[in-house]
């Protein structure tokens, strides 16, 4: 038998909001052998509604796998070189499917979808002290349109066939990881119905301390545990591929995308933090083996659990709903740019933002404000404002929101970061890195290998089959950016940002 030209390979299914990809890593390294990526279509039937077709997601993932294996073979490798595959996914996105046919009963409701605003109000009114933070002590999360349990409740209340199926136990619930694992391991013909602990921690249905589905939360949301997946660790063999070129290969790692980036950035020590800049922006801070409940608007979540016998590692998270999506909005809705590649050219036509501030609160504000009634504002416009100013203000908006979150983390944990590790598609923009460093006053460390989430899922999968030693640090090249503005300028610009935030609030009054 021919030797493996690249050694053992670990695959990573990285299913994001805007695209899916399948990436092959050399086991134990950040070296990518090959990958294939394809965009995903979003459906917006009403204002604030964002959906995707679950079947399309599955088909795109399968296509990415097949195309990547074709590329591997062209390079002299073989599908048999792949020893395990991990999954990382857009979190909170909710799917209900028929238990008997395996077909979705409704489109996937995407994490940023805001249709559940009235559901949140109704549920908050139902809680013991009519407070959206009432259940934080149980599940680590505030009541918000963001989380899967609220989306599940909306489906039950608004889609009669789903309400009936829940009543008769004829359906299954899952986030994207569960949907993929179920179908890739056989679907109705023996597919596993599981989720990992990180994705489960984003539903509002899991007890943050016991890491099991919580009876109080299930009763509150009117959900039966029989439709929910089994909660498993982030690193273990869940099942084998049932079909295709990877048939028989173990699916052995699973992490929500932001937790996967935490693992991919090797933030394994308490006190380390990373920010991922994609459609949204998400900052996670490793708090160790005990959950810390935030009093400043952050989420308590599970960072990872390396095997069923390992204690979970927890994190505090700050979530920004709109990051890269704001640039897409400027392109698609306002025609400010024709292509994202124009961004760099146009921001270079101005020296600063011209004192323009953009709060892209299209679906309300997430952490640390949690104001679902907030709306987007562009503040500080004058007759001299140009496209470059607005685009620069858009990049700054992402950076200011990260500063908001870092401030909340400092209050919750009494810590001060000395550096911020970053990743995600937006970090390809050098100006964003400089602005982020300037506006938080920290060194920003960006890996030259941008696929941190995919790497995290590969690490989890490789570890589960004893092909990845997580105690050995993976060497990854990095770019270091240092702040170049004064503390006085930094604080002045932040105070202007806070004025813009004030102007975004109260639009439903």
N, C-alpha and C positions, 0 to 999 in steps of 0.2 A: 504494500500500500504506500502511496506517495506521502511524503512528510508534509506537515502543515507549513506553508511558506511564511505565515505570519504568527505561528504558534496558536494557542487557544484563543478564541474570540468570544466576546460577550456582546450580545445585541441589546439595543435599547429602543423601545417604542416610545417616542416622545410625542404625545398627542396634545397639541396646544389649541388655543382659541382660533388662531388664524391659519394654522397649518399643522400637518402631522409629518413626522420623519421617522425613519428607521436608521440607526447609526450602529456601526460595528467598531468596537474598540478591541485593541490587543489587551488581553486579560492582564490586570494589574497595572495598567498604564492609561494615560490620557491620549494615547496615539489612536487616531481615527484611521481605519483602513479604507472605508467607503461608506456612503450613505445615500439615501434618496429622500426627497422632500416634496410635498404637494400641498397646495393651498386648500383650505376648507371654506365652503360657502356658508355665510350667515343669512338668516331669514328674519326680517323685521316686519311682522304683520301689522303692528300698531306702534304708536310712539312709546318708547321705553321698553318694548318687547324685543328680545333677542333669542332666536332659536337656531338649532341646527338639526339636520336629518341624521338620526343615529345610524341608519343603514349606510349612508354616505360616509360617515366617520369610519365605520368598520371596513368598508370597501377601500377607502383611501389608505388606511393602515395596512391592509393586505397588499395593496398595490405597492406601497413603499417597501414592504418586506421583500416582495418578489423582485422588484427592480434592483434593490440593494444586493440581493443574492446573485442576480445576473452580473452586476458589476464585480462582485467578489470572484465569481467564476472566471470572468474576463481577466482578472488580475492573477489567476492561477490558483485561487483558493477553491474551497468547497463548502457547501452548507454544513457538512459534517464537522467542519472546524469550529462551529458555534456550539459552545458548551452550555449556555444558558441565555435567557432573555429577560430583561426587566421592563416594567411599564411605568411611565410617568405621565401625568395627565392634568389637563385643566381641572381645577377643583370646583366643588359645589354644583357643577352642572348636573342636572337631574333627569333621569330616564325611568319611565315605567314601561315594562313590556309584558306581553302575554306569557304566562307560565307554560302554556301548552304548545304554542306555536313559535315562541322566541321572537315574535315581531313586536316592534314598538307600538304602543297604544297612543302615543302623542310625540311630537317633536321633542328633542332634548331642550330643556329650558336652561339657557346659558347663565353662568355665574353672575354676570353683570346685569341681567334682566331685572327690570324694576316694576313689573306688573303686580308684584305681591305687596305693594305699599299698603293697600287697604287691609290685606290679610295681617300684616304686622300690627296695624292699629287695633284690629279686632282681637288678636292674640294678646297684645299688651293689656288691653282692657280686661281680659280674662284672667291675667296673672294676679297673684295674691295682693300685691301692692300697686298694681297697674303701672309697672315700671319695666321698660325694655331690658334693663339689666338684672331683673329678678332672678333669672336662671343661670346667670354667669357663674355662680358658686357651684352649680351642678355640671354644666357643659363647657364653661370657660368662655362663652360667647354671648354677645347681646342679641336681642331680637332684631333681625335685620332682613331686608330683602335678599341679602347676599347668600344665605345659607340654605342647604339642600332641604332640610326639614320644612322650611317655610314654603319652598317651591312644591314639595310633595303635598302639603296641606292645600295649596292653591289648586293643584290638579284634582284632588279629592273633592273640593268644593265646587269646581267649575267644569269638570269633564265627567258627565254622568256615567259613561262606560267605565271610567277608571274608578269612580266611587263604587260602582257595582262590583267590579273586579276585586277591589280591596276587601269589600264585604264578604265576597265568596272565596277569598284567598286564591284567585285565579291569575294574579299578576306578581311580578317581581320588581323590586326597586333597586336602583343602583346609580352610582356616579359613573363617570366614563371608564374608570379602571375596572369596575365590576362588569360593565357591559362588554368591554373588550375581553377580559379574562373568561367570562362565561362563554362567549362565542368562539374564541380561539381554542378553547379546550373541549369543544363539542356541542355547545348550545343545548338544545332539548335532548340531545343524545349523550347525556352525562357530563355536560359542562359544569364547571365549578361556579357556585354563587358565593363569591367572597369579596371582601374589600380589605384594604390594609388599614392599620390603626391611624395613619395620618389623614387619609381621606375620611374615615369614620369620624374623626375629631372635628370635621367641618360641617357636620349635618345638624347639629344641635340635639341629636338623639343619643349621643354617647356620653357617658359619665366620664369626666376628664380624669378622675382619680382611679376608678375601677377599670376603665378602658373597655367597658361592656355597654351594650344598649341599656339605657336607663329606664326603668319602669315608669317613673314619674314623668319623664319627657315624652315617652310613647303615649301615655294616657293624655297628656296635655295636647299633643298634636293629633290625637285620634288615630294612631297608627298601630297596627299589629306587628309584633316581632317576626311573624311567619313570612312576611314579604321582604324582610331585610336580609342582607348578606351576612355571612359569618365574618366576624372581625378577626383578622390574622396579623402577624407581625409584618414588617416591611421587607424581611429577608428570609424566605423559606420557599420550598417548592410547592406551588399551588396546584399544578397540574402540567400536562404535556400538550404541546400543539397537536391538534387532532387531524390536521389536514395541511396541504400545501408543501412547499419545499422545506419547511422547518418541522414537519411531522415527527413527533417523538422527542423533540427538544424541550427541556423543562422551562416553564415560565416561573421564575424564581425570585423576582424582586418587584416591589410595587411601592411607589411614593407619590403623593401629590406633587405637582411640579415645583412649588416653592420649597417644600421640604427636600425634594431631590436636589435642588440647587444648593441648599445648605450642606447636604452630604457631598455633592460634587465640588464645592468650595472647601471641603474638608474642615468645616467648622465643628469639630468634635469636642472642643474644650468649652466649658462653661465660660460665658463672657464674650465669645466670638459672634460676629454678626455679618450678614450679607444682605445686599439689596439686589433684586432682579428687576430689570427694566424691560418690559414687553408691552403687551396690550395695556396692562395695568402695571403698577410697581409695588413690590412686596418686600418688606424688610423683616427678616427673622433674626432673633437674638437667642442664642443657646442659653437656657437657664438651668441646665443640669437635670437631675433625676427627680426633682420635685416641681409640680406646677406652681407658677406664681400668678395670682389673680390680679389683673391690672385695675387700678383705680383712676387711670388717666386715658381711657379710651382704646386700649390695645386688646388684642385677642390672645387667649391662652390656648395653645395648640400643641399637638404632639409633633416633635421634630423628626424622630425616627425610632424604630425598635429593631435592632439587629438580631433577629431570631426570637422564637417563642419563649426562650428561657432568659432573655435579656430584659432588664427593666427599661421601660420607655425613657427616652430623653425628650424633655419638653422645651418649648420655645415661646417667647412672646412675639407677636406679629403685628406689624402695622401694614394695613392694606390701602393702597391708592387705586381707585377704580379706573381712572383714566390717565394713562401715560402716553405710550405710542399711539393709542387710539385717538388722541387729540390731533396728532399730525395727520392721521388718516382722515379725520373729520375735516380738517382744513383743506385737504386735497379733494375729497369726494363731495362735500357739502357746499364749500365756499369757493372752490377753484382757486385758492390762494397759491397752490403749487399744482403742477401737472403730474409730478413724479416725486417720490420721497428723495430721490437722488439730488433734486434741486435744492433741498434744504440747506446743505452745506454751502452752496454757492450764495444763496440769498442771505443767510445769517452773516456771511462775511462782508456783505455790503453795508453793514452798520456796525458801529463800535460797541453799542450796548442796546438795551431794550427800549431806550427813549422814555424811560419811566412808565412803560406800559406793563400791566400785570394781568395775567389770564388765569382765571379759576375755572377749569374745565369740569364743572360739577354737573355733567349731563344726566347722571342718575343719582344725584345727591352726592354728599361728601362721605367718604368712609373714614378710616382712622385719621386722627384721634377724635374727630368731631361727631361722626355718626348722625348727620343731619340729612335725612332722606328728602326733605323739602328744599334743600339748597339747589340753586340753578347756576349755570355757567355765566360768568361775566368777563368782559374785557374792559379793564379799568385804566384810565389815564390817557385815552386817545386825544390827539391834537391834530391840527391840519398838517403837521409835519410827519405824522406817523406813516411809516412805509411797511410793505410786506415783511421786510427783514426784521423790523421791530416786533411784529406780532409773532413771527416764527421763533425769534429769540426768547420772547416772553413765554412761549409754549414750552420750550426746553427748561426755562427757569421754573415754570410751574411745577414740573416733576421734581426738581431739586428742592424747592421750598417745601413741598409736601413731605419729602424725606426728612427735612429738618424738623418739621412738625412732629414726625414720628420719633425721631431720635430724642427730641425734648421730652416726650412722654415716657420713653424707655428710661431716660436718666432719672426721672421722678419715681418710676415704679421700682427700679433696681438699684438706685443710688450708685450708678456707674458712669464713667465717661469713656467712650471709645477713643482710641488713639489712631485708628485707621478703619476704613470702611471697605469691605470686599464687595465688588460689584460684578454683575454679569447680565446677560440678556441682549437681545437684538439691538436695543438703542445704544449700548455701550460702544458700538462701532463708530459713533459720532464723537470725535475728540473734543469738540466744544462742550458737549454734555458733561464729559468727565471733568473738564476744567471748571465749568459752572458748579457742578456738584461739590467739588473740592473747595471752591471759593465760598459757597453759600452755607456749608456746614463747618468750614474751618478744620477739615481733616484731610489726611492723606487718603487718596482713593486708589485702591489696588484692583486692577482689571486683568484677568488671565488672558493670555493670547489665544487660548483654546476656549471659544465662546460657549460651547455646548455643556454648560455646568449641569443643567437638569438631566440631560441624557446621560452624562457621566455618573451622576448620583444613582440613577436607576441601574446602570451597569454595575456599579460598585456593590449595590444591594444584591443583585442577582448573582454576580461572581462569588461573593462571600458565601451565599447559600449553598453553592456546589463546591466549596473549598478551592476555588480558582482565583481568589482575590484576598490578599492579606490586608485587612483594613488598618492594621497597626503600622504599616509602612507608608510613610508620606509619599504621595505621588508628586513628582517634579513637574511643574507646569510653568512655562514662561509667563511673565507678567509685565504690565505697564504700571508705573507709579506716577501719580499726578499729585502735585502739592499746591496748596492755596497761594494765591498771589495778591489778594486784596487785603485791606486792613480790617481789623475787627469793627471799627467804626462804620465803614462802608457796608460791611456784612450785616450789622445790626440795623442800619437805616433801611436797607433794601428789604429786610425781613419785616420791619414794622410797616412798610408800605404793603407788603404781601398780606399782612394781617388785616389791614384796612380793606383790601380787596375781598378777603374772606368774609368780613362783616357785611359787605354789600351783596354777597351771594346768598345770604340767609333770608328766611322769612318770606319767600315768594308765594307761599300758599296762604298767607294771612290776608 
